[in-house]
Amino acid sequence: MNKELRITKNQKEKHIYDLEEHLINFSTRIIDVVNALPNNRIGNHIAGQLIHSGTSPKLDLI
């Protein structure tokens, strides 16, 4: 196998950790966006959709 294609267990764990950290940061930014939406019927609907879709990737990783 080509040396460049080999991934050690340590590298794989670091990659998963980096992805986890990225998804947590993404979820935090989604929450900030939701908090900036107007508090009306449309804003609440969009907020619910964003919270559901924007925070689920982190839960899928677990």
C-alpha positions as CSV (number, residue, x, y, z in Angstrom):
1,M,0.0,0.0,0.0
2,N,1.2,3.5,-0.8
3,K,2.7,5.3,2.2
4,E,0.6,8.4,1.5
5,L,-2.6,6.5,1.7
6,R,-2.0,4.9,5.1
7,I,-3.8,6.4,8.0
8,T,-2.7,5.5,11.5
9,K,-5.2,5.0,14.3
10,N,-3.8,8.2,15.9
11,Q,-4.5,10.3,12.7
12,K,-8.0,8.8,12.4
13,E,-8.8,9.7,16.0
14,K,-7.5,13.2,15.5
15,H,-9.5,13.6,12.3
16,I,-12.7,12.5,14.2
17,Y,-11.9,14.9,17.0
18,D,-11.4,17.7,14.5
19,L,-14.7,16.9,12.9
20,E,-16.5,16.8,16.2
21,E,-15.1,20.2,17.2
22,H,-16.1,21.6,13.8
23,L,-19.6,20.4,14.2
24,I,-19.9,21.8,17.7
25,N,-18.7,25.2,16.4
26,F,-21.2,24.9,13.5
27,S,-24.0,24.2,15.8
28,T,-23.1,27.2,18.0
29,R,-23.1,29.5,14.9
30,I,-26.6,28.1,13.9
31,I,-27.9,28.9,17.4
32,D,-26.5,32.5,17.0
33,V,-28.3,32.9,13.7
34,V,-31.5,31.6,15.2
35,N,-31.3,34.0,18.1
36,A,-31.0,36.9,15.6
37,L,-34.2,35.9,13.7
38,P,-37.3,38.0,14.4
39,N,-39.7,36.7,17.1
40,N,-42.7,36.3,14.8
41,R,-44.5,33.4,13.2
42,I,-42.2,33.1,10.2
43,G,-39.0,33.6,12.2
44,N,-40.1,30.9,14.7
45,H,-40.8,28.5,11.9
46,I,-37.4,29.1,10.3
47,A,-35.7,28.9,13.7
48,G,-37.2,25.5,14.3
49,Q,-36.0,24.2,11.0
50,L,-32.5,25.6,11.4
51,I,-32.2,24.2,15.0
52,H,-33.3,20.8,13.8
53,S,-31.1,20.6,10.8
54,G,-28.1,22.6,12.0
55,T,-27.6,20.7,15.2
56,S,-28.4,17.1,14.1
57,P,-25.0,16.4,12.3
58,K,-23.2,16.4,15.7
59,L,-25.7,13.9,17.1
60,D,-25.2,11.7,14.0
61,L,-21.5,11.5,14.8
62,I,-22.0,10.1,18.3
